[in-house]
Amino acid sequence: AISFVGGDAAGDHIHERGTKNGKRVQSNKGAKNHGTIMPDSAKENVLNALIGASFGAAGQRCMALSTNIFVGDAQDWIPELRAKAEGLVVGEGMDAKSDVGPLITAQSKERCERLIQSAAEQGAEIILDGRGIEVDGCPNGNFVGPTIIDNVTPEMDCYKEEIFGPVMLCMRADSMEEAIEITNSNPYGNGAAIFTQSGGAARKYVSEVDAGQVGVNLPIPVPLPMFSFTGSRASFRGSTNFYGKSGVQFFTQIKTVTTNWKIDEVSQGASTTMPILK
């Protein structure tokens, strides 16, 4: 059995090679998690949640909330994100004062900066640019500071590719239905979240959004270990998901034993028919 978490290219290759060789494979791949922010949600709580979910771990986690769709009047909140993000401390990972650490490789930094640049060239607005940041004592660190890109549209490279860095994409929608359509049109299906104080809106969103893990007023809806990690669509290849009951089943070879203890009964002769329970 092969259990993998990583990028699309490696995940597809491992799934193909493994299954061709008769192995069980579960392959968790890329993600583009979407948040939908309704204007009736608690603004301050929502903005704090978005900052933490987008920039925590320098955006290098598969459930980072990297793309946020602001519905209606909630679009007026976008400028306030900048002030909160500017207050984050970028520094080396072992420093307790650091809020945002480095990216894991120079190649990761290059990809992140390339996609930020492509957003500017393709018509988005970079309202906070984390490129070129310097950290004292770490001249060769792979640092990118918190970056916020507004007016992102689905055809942009920064939207189509997983950035895997401290970059938040802001999109705009006139209705929750439009936000759901944007989310469902993206090929990835790892996670999605809605922020609202309306039970009806939350119920509709949970029912209609096409993502394997859904949060309501919760930015990173990673399930507790007794449940499974249920990424779907282009975010997952395999038959059963990670951990929880399906995770145990994935690593389990089932054995079925059938016994007959009627040793004292006299046989009535051989039978060529299928046995039935009488």
Buried (B, 14 or more C-beta within 10 A) or exposed (E): EBBBBEEBEEBBEBBEEBBEEEEBBBBBBBBBBBBBBBBBBEBEEBBEBBBBBBBBBBBBBBBBBBBBBBBBEBBEBBEEBBEBBEEBEBBBEEEEEBBBBBBEEEEBBEBBBBBBBBBEEBEBEBBBBBBEBEBEEBEEBBBBBBBBBBBBBEEBBBBEBBBBBBBBBBBBBEEBEBBBEBBBEBEBBBBBBBBBEBEEBBEBBBEEBBBBBBBBBBBBBBBEEEBBBBBBBBBBBBEBBBBBEBBEBBEEEEEEEEEEEEEEEEEEEEEEEEEEEE
